[in-house]
Amino acid sequence: MGNLKERLRGFVNNRWLVFVAAMWLQSVAGSGYLFGSISPVIKSYLNYNQRQVARLGVAKDLGDSVGFFAGTLCEVLPLWAALFVGAMKNLFGYGWVWLIVTGRAPVLPLWAMCILIFVGTNGETYFNTAALVSCVQNFPKSRGPVVGILKGFAGLSGAILTQVYTMVHSPEHASIIFMVAVGPAMVTIALMFIVRPVGGHRQLRPTDDMSFTFIYSVCLLLAAYLMGVMLVQDLVDLSHMVITIFTVILFVIILVPFAIPLLLSFSPEPRIPEEEALLTEPQKHEPEKSQPDAQEIIFSEVEDEKPREVDLLPALERQKRIAQLQAKLLQAAAEGAVRVKRRRGPHRGENFTLTQALIKADFWLIFVSLLLGSGSGLTVIDNLGQLSASLRYDNPHIFVSLISVWNFLGRVGGGYFSEVIVREHAYPRPVAMAVAQLIMAVGHIYVAFALPGALYVGTILIGLGYGAHWAIVPAAASELFGLKNFGALYNFITMANPAGTLLFSSLIASTIYDREAEKQAHQHLQGQHFGGSIFSGLLGAEEPLKCEGSVCYFLTLVIMSGFCVVAFGLSMLLVHRTRSVYANLYGKSRNGVS
């Protein structure tokens, strides 16, 4: 009996239980990706034009990107309290929107609706912050897999929530807003006492690789299953019973990782005792901290003194030349023949503050490249409802789900392939972002010309490219500007997302859409006038303007494709500027491995 109690206690405090719960939390933490399904409902019920809907989209993107509120609360409050605040913001924001849309509350002005959308979507930042903080602390030696899997589930959440909505099968279109308001809040409240940092062993264990491989397999299975189900539901008229069965199987797949903490906690195999002393990170690196910073200063001198042709040498020869130059400078500094100068700021690859990074060209190359690439992708995601309607697709929800799945695969694939590039070839990581931007440029053009299966192919290319940005940019920023102030740097860089949608969606896409819709409305009224049906035209004047045909988004998509090519050029310029940094970071380890 005592052994059972000990195992139960170990299960409750198992870090894998926290990780699995965080995965479930992230599976509802991307409700912002459903805006493409929500916006047509708001537009129809409140009689908005496309420019007004675009402003709501910018408010949504701001809410999803402004995370310093959540970060501050997670530092001063327990994580469960921060999660509760996020759940209440989500419920309050989207819940009030639902009340307005369904006529249960008075209609508010557009600026107030923007605030409600911002507040509701901002709840996601609390879910993301709590999940990442707790799991990174519980798995300090496996941060890459942990962050990748959690971000992947956030990317899949749009498809998961869409499948749940399809199962509900409500005749009232506004029920999707109700689901977005209530669903994430319920899941968060149920898990808020589980998702937390726990004590015990945090070092890398032999079973970790097997556990992560199992969860990666579940993620890929989940993505493939969702994509297959959504395609079948779109192409075949299924009964509600079959859709319910599909959704139940989806829940089973999501619950499968729960087997890992169960097996680890109740396995009969002997475990390492809880009382075993752990070596903390500061103790491990204490000798390094006691060393003077002369090596760092000399490294900076090497950067200043080495000839440019050294960077063009093969990796092994380059490392030898740099080591020889560094040894000479060390000896000269020790003998007093050379006075090592102190730098005013860090070099690339060292720890930057946000203020120091803001005056660096590389930082702004990342920011602007992300703004153009990711911003164009998010504009497509936000306008999928109107885009699918203009191209005469009946069900916009299928494309919201598909782009969510490909977004997830883009994050997983972008992180994996960019890691191969830097680890095996010591080549700058931003080259992977450049490839993603070219893929997005092709996707925009394919949809613009309404080629066969335009949105099916477009969601694949745009989803993959958009997702890859969010696996590549955080890693590249940490490599170029250090980890010490990574939180502040990353939160600033994410502001490129709403800035991009403000440019593309609010200023370009909505303006062109409304202009084309007005043209079509005038042509329609003229046709009715010549047909003697002026009265019916006046009756339809109260309806919101709608645009049909590829012309609605043609110019917008062509413009965004051009800007993706510009982003590709900026990324390649960043690659050229940072080759020596990545050669120093990864070239030595690569030679050691080979």
C-alpha positions in Angstrom: 0.0 0.0 0.0 2.8 2.3 0.9 4.6 1.5 -2.4 1.4 2.4 -4.3 1.1 5.7 -2.5 4.7 6.5 -3.4 4.1 5.6 -7.0 1.0 7.8 -7.1 2.9 10.7 -5.6 5.6 10.1 -8.2 3.0 10.1 -11.0 1.5 13.4 -9.9 4.9 15.0 -9.8 6.2 13.3 -13.0 7.6 15.8 -15.4 6.3 13.8 -18.3 2.7 14.2 -17.0 3.3 18.0 -17.0 4.6 17.8 -20.5 1.6 15.8 -21.8 -0.8 18.2 -20.0 1.1 21.1 -21.6 0.6 19.4 -25.0 -3.2 19.2 -24.4 -3.2 22.8 -23.3 -1.4 23.9 -26.5 -3.9 21.9 -28.5 -6.5 24.6 -27.7 -4.0 27.6 -27.5 -4.1 28.5 -31.1 -7.7 29.7 -31.5 -6.4 32.7 -33.3 -5.9 30.4 -36.3 -9.7 30.1 -36.5 -10.1 33.7 -37.3 -10.5 32.8 -40.9 -13.7 30.9 -39.9 -14.9 33.5 -37.4 -14.5 36.6 -39.5 -17.1 35.7 -42.1 -19.6 35.2 -39.3 -18.9 38.6 -37.7 -18.9 40.2 -41.1 -22.3 38.7 -42.0 -24.0 39.3 -38.6 -22.7 42.8 -38.0 -22.8 44.0 -41.7 -19.0 44.8 -41.7 -17.0 45.6 -44.9 -13.7 43.9 -45.6 -11.7 46.9 -44.2 -13.5 46.6 -40.8 -12.9 42.9 -40.8 -9.2 43.5 -41.5 -8.9 45.8 -38.5 -10.4 43.1 -36.3 -7.7 40.8 -37.8 -4.9 43.2 -36.8 -6.4 43.4 -33.3 -6.3 39.6 -33.2 -2.7 39.5 -34.3 -1.7 42.1 -31.7 -3.4 40.0 -29.0 -1.6 36.9 -30.1 1.8 38.7 -30.2 1.9 41.0 -27.2 3.1 38.6 -24.6 4.8 40.8 -22.0 1.7 40.9 -19.9 1.7 37.1 -19.6 5.5 37.0 -19.0 5.3 39.5 -16.2 2.4 37.7 -14.5 4.2 34.3 -14.8 7.1 35.8 -12.9 5.1 37.3 -10.0 2.2 34.8 -9.7 2.0 31.0 -9.6 1.6 29.5 -13.1 -1.9 28.2 -12.2 -3.0 31.8 -11.4 -1.5 33.1 -14.7 -3.4 30.3 -16.6 -6.6 31.2 -14.8 -6.2 34.9 -15.9 -5.6 33.7 -19.5 -8.7 31.5 -19.4 -10.8 34.4 -18.1 -9.5 36.8 -20.8 -10.3 34.2 -23.5 -13.8 33.7 -22.1 -14.5 37.4 -21.6 -13.3 38.6 -25.0 -14.8 36.0 -27.3 -17.8 35.4 -25.0 -18.8 39.0 -25.3 -18.3 38.9 -29.1 -20.6 35.9 -29.2 -23.2 37.7 -27.2 -23.1 40.7 -29.6 -23.2 38.6 -32.8 -26.2 36.6 -31.5 -28.1 39.7 -30.5 -27.9 39.0 -26.7 -25.9 42.1 -26.1 -26.0 45.6 -27.8 -23.7 46.1 -30.8 -20.5 48.0 -29.9 -18.5 50.3 -32.1 -15.6 48.9 -34.1 -12.9 50.0 -31.7 -14.6 48.2 -28.8 -14.9 45.1 -30.9 -11.2 45.3 -31.6 -10.5 45.5 -27.9 -12.7 42.4 -27.3 -10.9 40.4 -30.0 -7.5 41.6 -28.6 -8.4 40.6 -25.0 -9.8 37.2 -26.1 -6.8 36.3 -28.3 -4.3 37.6 -25.7 -5.4 34.7 -23.4 -3.3 32.5 -25.7 -0.1 34.1 -24.6 -0.8 33.0 -21.1 -1.3 29.4 -22.2 1.9 29.5 -24.3 4.0 31.1 -21.7 3.0 28.8 -18.9 3.4 25.7 -21.0 6.9 26.7 -22.3 8.2 28.0 -18.9 7.2 24.9 -17.0 8.4 22.4 -19.5 11.7 24.1 -20.3 12.4 24.1 -16.5 11.5 20.5 -16.3 13.5 19.5 -19.3 16.5 21.8 -19.3 18.6 19.3 -21.4 15.9 18.8 -24.0 14.7 22.3 -24.8 14.7 21.9 -28.6 12.3 18.9 -28.7 10.1 20.3 -26.0 9.6 23.7 -27.6 9.2 22.2 -31.1 6.5 19.7 -29.9 4.6 22.3 -27.9 4.7 24.9 -30.8 3.6 22.1 -33.1 0.5 21.4 -31.1 -0.3 25.1 -31.0 -0.2 25.1 -34.8 -2.5 22.1 -34.9 -5.0 23.6 -32.6 -6.9 25.3 -35.4 -7.6 21.9 -37.1 -8.5 20.2 -33.8 -11.0 22.9 -32.8 -12.5 22.9 -36.3 -13.1 19.1 -36.1 -14.8 19.6 -32.8 -17.0 22.3 -34.3 -17.8 20.0 -37.2 -19.0 17.3 -34.8 -21.2 19.8 -32.9 -23.0 20.4 -36.1 -24.8 23.5 -35.0 -27.1 25.2 -37.5 -26.2 28.6 -36.0 -22.9 29.8 -37.5 -22.1 31.9 -34.5 -21.7 28.8 -32.4 -18.0 28.6 -33.6 -17.4 31.8 -31.6 -19.0 30.3 -28.5 -16.8 27.2 -28.9 -13.7 29.4 -29.1 -14.8 31.3 -26.0 -15.7 28.3 -23.8 -13.5 25.4 -25.0 -10.0 26.7 -24.3 -11.2 28.2 -21.0 -12.6 24.8 -19.8 -9.4 22.9 -20.8 -7.1 25.4 -19.2 -9.0 25.4 -15.9 -9.0 21.6 -15.9 -5.2 21.5 -16.4 -3.9 24.6 -14.6 -2.8 22.8 -11.4 -0.9 20.1 -13.5 1.1 22.4 -15.8 3.9 23.6 -13.5 7.6 23.1 -12.7 8.1 20.0 -10.6 11.0 18.8 -8.5 12.9 15.5 -9.0 15.4 14.5 -11.7 15.8 16.9 -14.6 18.9 15.5 -16.2 18.8 13.7 -19.5 17.7 10.1 -18.9 18.1 7.0 -21.2 14.4 6.8 -21.7 14.0 10.4 -22.8 15.0 9.7 -26.5 12.5 6.9 -26.7 9.8 9.0 -25.2 10.4 12.0 -27.4 10.5 9.7 -30.5 7.1 8.2 -29.5 5.6 11.7 -29.1 7.0 12.9 -32.4 5.4 9.8 -34.0 2.1 10.7 -32.4 2.4 14.2 -33.7 2.9 13.1 -37.2 0.1 10.5 -37.0 -2.2 13.2 -35.6 -1.3 15.6 -38.5 -1.8 12.9 -41.1 -5.1 11.8 -39.6 -6.5 15.3 -39.4 -5.5 16.0 -43.0 -7.1 12.8 -44.2 -10.3 13.3 -42.2 -10.7 16.9 -43.4 -10.3 15.9 -47.0 -12.8 13.1 -46.7 -15.3 15.4 -45.0 -14.9 17.9 -47.7 -15.1 15.5 -50.7 -17.7 13.1 -49.3 -21.1 13.8 -47.8 -20.8 12.0 -44.4 -23.4 11.3 -41.8 -23.1 12.9 -38.4 -22.4 9.5 -36.8 -19.3 9.0 -39.0 -18.1 12.5 -38.2 -18.6 11.8 -34.5 -16.5 8.6 -34.8 -13.8 10.5 -36.6 -13.7 13.0 -33.7 -13.6 10.3 -31.0 -10.6 8.7 -32.8 -9.0 12.2 -32.8 -9.4 12.4 -29.1 -7.9 8.9 -28.6 -4.8 9.9 -30.6 -4.4 13.1 -28.5 -4.7 11.0 -25.3 -2.1 8.4 -26.4 0.9 10.2 -25.0 -0.6 9.9 -21.5 0.8 6.3 -21.6 4.4 7.7 -21.1 3.9 9.1 -17.5 1.8 6.0 -16.6 4.5 3.6 -17.8 7.4 5.6 -16.2 5.6 5.9 -12.9 4.1 2.4 -12.5 6.7 0.4 -14.3 8.1 -2.4 -12.2 11.7 -1.6 -13.3 13.8 0.0 -10.6 14.1 3.8 -10.7 16.8 6.1 -9.5 16.0 7.2 -5.9 14.5 10.6 -5.5 17.1 11.5 -2.9 19.9 11.2 -5.4 21.8 14.5 -5.4 21.7 16.5 -8.7 24.5 18.6 -10.0 23.0 22.0 -10.7 24.0 24.0 -13.8 25.9 26.7 -11.9 28.1 24.0 -10.2 28.8 22.3 -13.5 30.1 25.5 -15.0 31.8 27.0 -12.0 35.3 26.5 -13.3 34.4 28.3 -16.5 33.0 31.3 -14.6 36.1 31.7 -12.6 38.3 32.1 -15.6 39.0 35.6 -16.7 37.3 36.9 -19.8 40.6 37.3 -21.7 39.6 34.5 -24.1 36.4 36.3 -25.0 38.3 39.6 -25.6 41.0 37.8 -27.6 38.3 36.2 -29.7 36.9 39.6 -30.6 40.5 40.8 -31.5 40.8 37.8 -33.8 37.6 38.9 -35.6 39.1 42.3 -36.1 42.6 41.1 -37.1 42.0 38.0 -39.2 42.2 38.5 -43.0 38.9 38.2 -45.0 40.2 35.2 -47.0 40.3 33.1 -43.8 36.5 32.8 -43.9 36.7 31.4 -47.4 39.0 28.5 -46.4 37.7 25.0 -45.7 36.4 24.5 -42.2 39.3 22.5 -40.8 41.9 24.9 -42.3 39.9 27.9 -41.1 39.9 26.7 -37.6 43.6 26.0 -37.6 44.4 29.6 -38.9 42.1 31.1 -36.3 43.6 29.1 -33.5 47.1 30.1 -34.5 46.2 33.8 -34.6 44.4 33.6 -31.3 47.5 31.9 -29.7 49.8 34.7 -31.0 47.5 37.4 -29.6 47.3 35.6 -26.3 51.0 35.4 -26.0 51.5 39.0 -27.2 48.9 40.2 -24.6 50.6 38.3 -21.8 54.0 39.8 -22.7 52.5 43.3 -22.9 53.4 43.7 -26.6 49.8 44.1 -27.5 47.2 45.9 -25.5 43.9 44.2 -25.9 41.2 46.8 -26.4 37.8 46.6 -24.7 34.9 46.7 -27.0 31.9 49.0 -26.6 29.4 46.3 -27.3 29.1 42.5 -28.0 29.9 40.8 -31.2 27.5 38.6 -33.1 27.1 35.3 -31.3 27.5 36.9 -27.9 24.8 38.1 -25.4 23.0 41.3 -26.5 20.5 43.4 -24.7 17.5 44.6 -26.6 18.9 48.1 -26.8 22.2 46.8 -28.2 20.4 44.5 -30.7 18.2 47.4 -32.0 21.2 49.2 -33.4 22.4 46.1 -35.4 21.6 45.6 -39.0 21.3 41.9 -38.6 18.5 42.3 -36.1 16.5 44.5 -38.5 17.2 42.1 -41.4 15.6 39.3 -39.3 12.7 41.6 -38.3 11.9 42.9 -41.8 12.3 39.5 -43.4 9.9 38.0 -40.9 7.5 40.9 -41.3 7.3 40.4 -45.1 7.3 36.6 -45.1 5.3 35.7 -42.0 3.0 38.7 -42.4 2.0 37.7 -45.9 1.3 34.1 -44.7 -0.8 35.3 -41.7 -2.8 37.6 -44.0 -3.9 34.5 -46.0 -4.8 32.7 -42.8 -6.9 35.6 -41.6 -8.7 36.0 -44.9 -9.3 32.4 -45.7 -13.0 32.7 -45.2 -13.4 35.5 -47.8 -10.7 34.1 -50.0 -12.4 30.6 -50.3 -15.8 32.3 -50.8 -14.5 34.5 -53.6 -13.1 31.4 -55.3 -16.5 29.7 -54.9 -15.4 27.0 -52.4 -18.4 26.0 -50.2 -16.6 25.1 -46.9 -13.9 27.5 -45.7 -13.4 25.4 -42.5 -11.5 22.7 -44.5 -8.9 25.2 -45.5 -8.5 26.6 -42.0 -7.8 23.0 -40.9 -5.5 22.2 -43.7 -3.3 25.3 -43.3 -3.2 24.5 -39.6 -1.9 21.0 -40.3 0.7 22.3 -42.8 1.7 25.1 -40.4 2.5 22.4 -37.9 4.5 20.3 -40.4 6.3 23.5 -41.4 7.4 24.1 -37.8 8.6 20.6 -37.3 10.3 20.4 -40.7 11.7 23.9 -40.5 13.3 23.2 -37.2 14.7 19.8 -38.2 16.1 20.8 -41.6 17.6 24.1 -40.3 19.3 22.1 -37.6 20.8 19.7 -40.2 22.1 22.8 -42.1 23.9 24.3 -39.1 25.1 21.0 -37.5 26.3 19.1 -40.5 27.3 22.0 -42.8 28.0 24.9 -40.4 26.0 27.1 -42.7 23.8 30.0 -41.5 20.3 28.9 -40.4 18.6 31.9 -42.2 19.1 30.1 -45.5 16.3 27.8 -44.5 14.1 30.8 -43.9 15.0 32.1 -47.4 13.8 28.7 -48.9 10.6 29.0 -46.9 10.0 32.5 -48.4 10.5 31.3 -51.9 8.0 28.5 -51.3 5.5 31.1 -50.0 6.0 33.2 -53.1 5.1 30.3 -55.3 2.0 29.6 -53.1 0.7 33.2 -53.4 1.1 33.1 -57.2 -0.6 29.8 -57.5 -3.7 31.0 -55.6 -3.7 34.4 -57.3 -4.1 32.8 -60.8 -6.8 30.4 -59.4 -5.0 27.4 -60.9 -6.6 23.9 -60.4 -7.0 23.1 -56.7 -5.8 26.6 -55.9 -6.5 26.7 -52.2 -5.6 23.1 -51.6 -2.1 23.6 -53.1 -1.9 27.2 -51.7 -2.6 26.1 -48.1 0.2 23.5 -48.4 2.8 25.9 -49.7 1.8 28.9 -47.6 1.2 26.8 -44.5 4.6 25.1 -44.7 6.5 28.4 -45.3 4.6 30.3 -42.6 5.2 27.6 -40.0 8.9 27.2 -40.9 9.5 30.9 -39.9 8.5 30.2 -36.3 10.9 27.3 -36.0 13.8 29.1 -37.7 13.6 32.7 -36.4 13.8 32.0 -32.6 16.8 29.7 -33.1 18.6 32.2 -35.4 18.0 35.1 -33.0 19.4 33.1 -30.0 22.5 32.2 -32.0 23.2 35.7 -33.2 22.2 37.7 -30.1 22.6 35.2 -27.3 20.3 33.6 -24.8 20.7 35.9 -21.8 18.1 38.4 -22.9 16.3 36.1 -25.4 12.8 36.7 -23.9 12.9 40.4 -24.6 14.5 40.0 -28.1 12.0 37.3 -29.1 8.9 39.3 -27.9 10.1 42.3 -29.9 10.7 40.2 -33.0 7.2 38.7 -32.8 5.8 42.2 -33.3 6.7 41.7 -36.9 3.6 39.5 -37.2 0.9 42.2 -36.5 3.0 44.7 -38.3 2.9 42.5 -41.4 -0.8 42.0 -41.3 -1.4 45.7 -40.7 0.5 46.3 -44.0 -0.9 43.5 -46.1 -4.3 42.8 -44.6 -5.6 46.2 -43.3 -3.9 48.5 -45.9 -3.7 46.4 -49.0 -6.0 43.3 -49.1 -9.1 45.0 -47.5 -8.8 48.1 -49.7 -8.5 46.1 -52.9 -11.3 43.7 -51.9 -13.7 46.5 -51.1 -12.9 48.3 -54.3 -13.6 45.2 -56.4 -16.7 44.5 -54.4 -18.0 48.0 -55.1 -17.3 47.5 -58.8 -19.3 44.3 -58.9 -22.1 45.9 -56.9 -22.4 48.8 -59.3 -22.4 46.4 -62.3 -25.1 44.4 -60.5 -27.3 47.4 -59.8 -26.9 48.6 -63.4 -28.0 45.2 -64.7 -31.0 45.3 -62.4 -31.8 48.9 -63.5 -31.8 47.9 -67.2 -33.9 44.9 -66.3 -36.5 47.1 -64.5 -35.7 45.7 -61.0 -34.6 48.9 -59.2 -36.8 48.0 -56.2 -35.0 44.7 -55.6 -31.7 46.4 -55.9 -32.6 48.8 -53.2 -33.6 45.9 -51.0 -30.2 44.4 -51.4 -28.4 47.6 -50.7 -28.3 46.8 -47.0 -26.3 43.6 -47.5 -22.5 43.7 -46.9 -20.5 44.0 -50.1 -19.2 40.7 -51.4 -16.7 40.1 -54.1 -16.6 37.0 -56.3 -13.9 35.6 -58.5 -10.1 35.5 -58.5 -10.0 39.2 -59.1 -10.8 39.9 -55.4 -7.4 38.9 -54.1 -5.4 38.6 -57.3 -3.5 41.9 -56.9 -3.0 41.4 -53.2 -1.5 37.9 -53.7 0.8 39.1 -56.5 2.0 42.0 -54.2 2.6 39.6 -51.3 4.5 37.2 -53.6 6.8 40.0 -54.7 7.4 41.0 -51.1 8.3 37.3 -50.3 10.9 37.5 -53.0 12.2 40.7 -51.3 12.2 38.8 -48.0 14.2 36.1 -49.7 16.8 38.7 -50.7 17.0 40.0 -47.2 17.5 36.5 -45.7 20.3 35.8 -48.2 22.0 39.0 -47.3 21.8 37.9 -43.6 23.3 34.6 -44.6 26.2 36.3 -46.3 26.8 38.6 -43.2 26.7 35.7 -40.7 28.7 33.0 -42.4 31.7 33.6 -40.2 29.5 33.5 -37.0 28.0 30.1 -37.9 31.4 28.8 -38.9 32.8 29.7 -35.5 29.7 28.3 -33.7 29.4 25.0 -35.5 32.5 24.5 -37.6 34.6 23.3 -34.7 32.1 20.8 -33.4 31.6 19.5 -36.9 35.3 18.9 -37.4 35.4 17.2 -34.0 32.6 14.9 -34.9 34.0 14.1 -38.3 
